[in-house]
Amino acid sequence: MHDSDIERYLDRLGLQRRSIRPDLDGLAILQRAHLTNVAFENLDIVFADGVPHDREQAFDKIVRDRRGGWCFELNGVFALLLEALGFEVKLLGAAVLLGGPSTVLEHLALEVSTGESDLGPHFVDVGFGDGLVRPIKLNRSGPQDGGNGMYELLGSPQGTTLARLVDDIPEAQMRFKRVAHRFDDFAPIAASMQVDPNKHWSSKPFATRLLDTPEALRNGSDPLRNGRVTLTTDRLEIVADGESTTRPVRRDEWDGVLDDWFEMERPGPWPD
């Protein structure tokens, strides 16, 4: 990644390069800024010709076109930025467990090491929707603060399970092994997910992002710490200060809501 690309990417995140160091604080600021400014969304899959599995095209989409994307785009390109800023990054393949047991590696997440060798590697994800919003330590047992709740990494012979603690009860989100993957390893599953009729990717448009600012994170003022806005086919949900409000969204007002909350345009017509 060229210096000009780094500057454009950081500008997309509302950050300046001189304020970011390859340490844990810098990683946390980058992750949170990404989740705030870059939406997790599937609009090209629903409204256009799908998503090519190409990091250069993903960079153009996210940085130059100021769009969002899904895990392969978001974590794939974020990994390049982190490497360019001095972090060490592994691409991890994860099986999503939100719908029950699975062994299919259909999610790309990140293992990131900082220049602080005593801290060890961290798990980072900017492409999982309402997932953790800060790095958590991979070599640590017990509950950890993920920025929007408590999480725990549970080891087993099948791999490491990331679980969110709800009333102290772990709810599994994904399972992964700490094996480095190449970006191209995910191309077959990325292609099949876009046409699988049993998946929601091609039939239910959505966009979601964190309601937060990197400035709030730095100065300690965090009024929307657990805030999130989510637009789906027919509704808008806003979570702020621990309260959730939902309102219906008609088809004829959907584009306006998308622009108001995500500053994006629908990339094609509504499917029949």
Buried (B, 14 or more C-beta within 10 A) or exposed (E): BEEEBBEBBBEBBEBEEEEBBBBBEBBBBBBBBBBBBBBBBBBBBBBEEBBBBBBEEBBEBBBEEBBBBBBBBBBBBBBBBBBBBEBEBBBBBBBBBEEEEBEEBBBBBBBBBBEEEEBEBBBBBBBBBBBBBBBBBBEEEEBBEBBBBBBBBEEEEEBBBBBBBEEEEBEBBBBBEEEEBEBEBBBEBBBEBBEEEEBBBBEEBBBBBBBBBBEBBEEEEBEBBBBBBBBBBEEBBBBBEEEEEEEEBEEEEBEEBBEEBBEBEBBEEEEE
